[in-house]
Amino acid sequence: MGATPVFGFRFPEPPDPADVPTDMHELALDVETAINGALVPKPVVNGRFVKGVGGAAVWAALTAADIPPIGDAQIAAGAAIDYRKLGQQAVIQLSRSAPASIPNAAQTHVPWDVVNPITDPHAIFSLDIPSGSVTTTEAGWYLLTSYLVYAANVNGIGRIVMLLAGTGEVGRAVTPPAFPNVSAAIVVRAAANTAFQVDAFQDSGGPLNVNGTFSVARLGS
């Protein structure tokens, strides 16, 4: 269904279910900062926004795309977001009951199979378990966050987490093999019936296990 990316930034740590209010508060403050500053970042590598990192063709292709510029209408629409509204909106978090195997050099959906506590007062989320996609029935602004932990392996060029809305990628983060934890977050404007999903990519030379979380929060209309 389409979704327009606004900006992307690293989610600093995996959300602890006992600490979700604090995590969401911190994320929302990042949202406000980025919107107010009209940031237009590139894909993230080691905490830096860069373009075209890596010597291999597949890696260059995976990190080549810029995030489109932020328009005035997007800034105006997102300016009302603050952390107090996160507690009033629908939030869902998915995780894995056990690590999932990600094949070598193939972009792969992460098959989330555990639904953590949901705040969905108007039942706007429809879940597809175990494929792990989350579909919203309402148009609006959504905060997507994912934290992936790959099995330790120093081979290859890197590890990627990709955030998808509808049929397209809206954000990603990249880390080298020496740092197997990778996270990303982005705010998107999504139409009704948009499906959100997380993809993983690794090039260790063989299958590699991954674990982590995926959260979707509606920020407003």
C-alpha positions in Angstrom: 0.0 0.0 0.0 2.5 2.8 0.1 4.4 4.6 2.7 6.6 7.6 2.6 9.8 7.5 4.6 10.6 10.6 6.7 13.9 9.8 8.3 15.9 7.0 9.8 18.1 6.7 12.9 19.6 3.9 15.0 17.6 2.5 17.9 20.3 2.5 20.6 19.4 -0.7 22.5 16.9 -3.6 22.5 13.6 -2.7 24.2 13.1 -4.4 27.5 9.4 -5.2 28.0 9.7 -3.8 31.6 11.1 -0.6 30.2 9.0 0.1 27.2 7.6 3.5 28.4 11.1 4.8 28.8 12.3 3.4 25.5 9.3 4.9 23.7 9.9 8.2 25.4 13.5 8.3 24.2 12.5 7.3 20.7 9.8 10.0 20.5 12.3 12.6 21.6 14.5 11.4 18.8 11.5 11.8 16.5 11.0 15.4 17.6 14.6 16.2 17.2 14.9 14.8 13.7 11.6 16.4 12.5 12.5 19.8 14.0 16.0 19.6 12.4 14.6 18.4 9.0 17.2 15.7 8.9 17.8 13.9 5.6 20.1 11.0 6.6 21.7 8.2 4.5 21.9 4.5 5.5 23.7 3.9 8.7 27.1 2.2 9.1 28.7 2.1 12.6 26.6 5.1 13.7 27.4 7.2 10.6 25.1 8.1 7.7 26.9 7.1 4.6 26.3 6.1 1.0 27.8 3.3 -1.1 29.9 1.7 1.6 31.6 -1.6 0.8 33.8 -3.1 -1.9 31.5 -5.8 -3.1 28.9 -5.1 -5.8 26.1 -6.6 -3.8 27.0 -4.5 -0.8 27.3 -1.4 -2.8 23.8 -2.1 -4.3 22.4 -2.7 -0.8 23.7 0.6 0.6 23.3 2.8 -2.5 19.9 4.4 -2.1 19.4 7.8 -0.4 16.3 8.4 1.7 14.1 11.0 -0.1 14.2 14.6 1.1 11.6 15.6 3.7 8.8 17.8 2.4 7.3 20.7 4.2 3.9 18.9 4.4 5.6 15.9 6.1 7.4 18.2 8.6 4.2 20.0 9.4 2.2 16.7 9.8 4.8 15.2 12.1 5.5 18.2 14.2 2.7 17.4 16.6 4.3 14.1 17.6 5.6 13.9 21.2 6.2 11.2 23.7 3.0 11.8 25.6 1.0 10.6 22.6 2.7 7.3 22.4 0.9 6.1 25.5 -2.4 6.8 23.9 -1.8 5.1 20.6 -1.6 1.5 19.4 1.7 -0.3 20.0 2.7 -3.8 19.2 6.0 -5.7 19.6 7.0 -9.0 18.0 10.0 -11.2 18.9 11.3 -14.8 18.3 10.8 -17.8 20.5 14.2 -19.1 19.2 16.8 -17.7 16.7 15.8 -17.8 13.0 18.2 -19.0 10.3 19.0 -16.4 7.7 20.6 -17.8 4.4 23.8 -16.4 3.0 23.5 -13.4 0.6 19.7 -13.4 0.4 17.3 -10.7 1.7 15.0 -12.6 4.0 11.8 -11.8 6.0 12.4 -12.3 9.7 9.6 -14.7 10.8 8.5 -13.3 14.1 6.5 -15.8 16.1 5.9 -14.3 19.5 3.5 -11.4 20.2 4.5 -9.3 23.3 1.9 -7.2 25.2 -0.2 -5.2 22.8 -1.8 -1.8 23.4 -4.3 -1.7 20.6 -7.5 0.0 22.0 -9.2 0.3 18.5 -8.0 -3.1 17.1 -6.2 -1.5 14.2 -3.4 -4.1 13.9 -3.8 -7.4 12.0 -1.0 -9.9 12.6 0.4 -12.6 10.3 2.2 -15.1 12.5 4.7 -16.7 12.0 5.6 -14.6 8.9 5.8 -11.7 11.3 4.1 -9.0 9.2 1.9 -6.4 10.9 -0.9 -4.7 8.9 -2.7 -1.6 10.0 -6.3 -0.8 9.1 -5.9 3.0 9.6 -3.8 5.5 7.7 -1.5 7.6 9.8 2.1 8.2 11.0 3.8 5.1 12.3 7.1 4.5 14.2 8.8 1.3 13.1 11.8 -0.1 15.2 13.7 -3.3 14.9 16.7 -4.6 16.8 18.5 -7.7 15.3 21.2 -9.8 17.0 23.1 -12.0 14.6 25.2 -15.0 15.7 28.9 -14.2 16.1 30.7 -14.6 12.8 33.5 -12.3 11.4 33.2 -13.4 7.8 31.7 -11.3 5.1 31.3 -7.5 4.8 28.4 -6.8 7.1 24.9 -7.4 8.6 21.8 -5.4 7.7 18.3 -4.8 9.1 15.7 -3.5 6.7 12.3 -2.0 7.5 9.5 -2.5 4.9 6.2 -0.8 4.5 3.9 -2.2 1.8 6.1 -3.5 -1.0 9.0 -1.2 -0.5 11.9 -0.6 1.8 11.7 2.6 3.9 14.8 2.3 6.1 17.9 0.3 7.0 20.9 0.1 9.1 24.3 -1.7 8.5 27.0 -2.9 10.8 30.3 -4.8 10.1 30.6 -8.5 11.1 32.6 -7.6 14.2 29.5 -5.9 15.6 26.6 -8.4 15.2 23.9 -6.2 16.8 22.1 -3.8 14.4 19.1 -1.7 14.8 17.0 0.8 12.9 14.0 3.0 13.4 12.0 5.2 11.1 8.8 7.2 11.0 6.5 6.7 7.9 3.2 8.0 6.7 1.3 4.9 5.8 -2.0 4.3 4.0 -4.7 2.0 5.4 -4.0 -1.7 4.9 -0.2 -1.2 4.8 1.8 -4.2 5.9 5.0 -3.6 7.9 7.9 -6.2 7.9 11.5 -6.6 8.8 14.1 -8.1 6.4 17.6 -9.4 7.3 20.7 -9.7 5.1 24.1 -11.2 5.9 27.0 -12.4 3.8 29.0 -14.7 6.2 29.3 -17.4 3.6 26.6 -19.7 5.1 23.3 -19.6 7.1 23.4 -17.4 10.2 21.0 -17.3 13.1 19.3 -14.0 14.1 17.1 -13.0 17.0 15.6 -9.7 18.1 12.4 -7.6 18.2 10.2 -5.6 15.9 7.8 -2.9 17.1 5.2 -0.8 15.4 3.6 2.3 17.1 1.0 4.5 15.7 1.9 8.1 16.4 -1.2 9.8 15.0 -3.2 10.6 11.9 
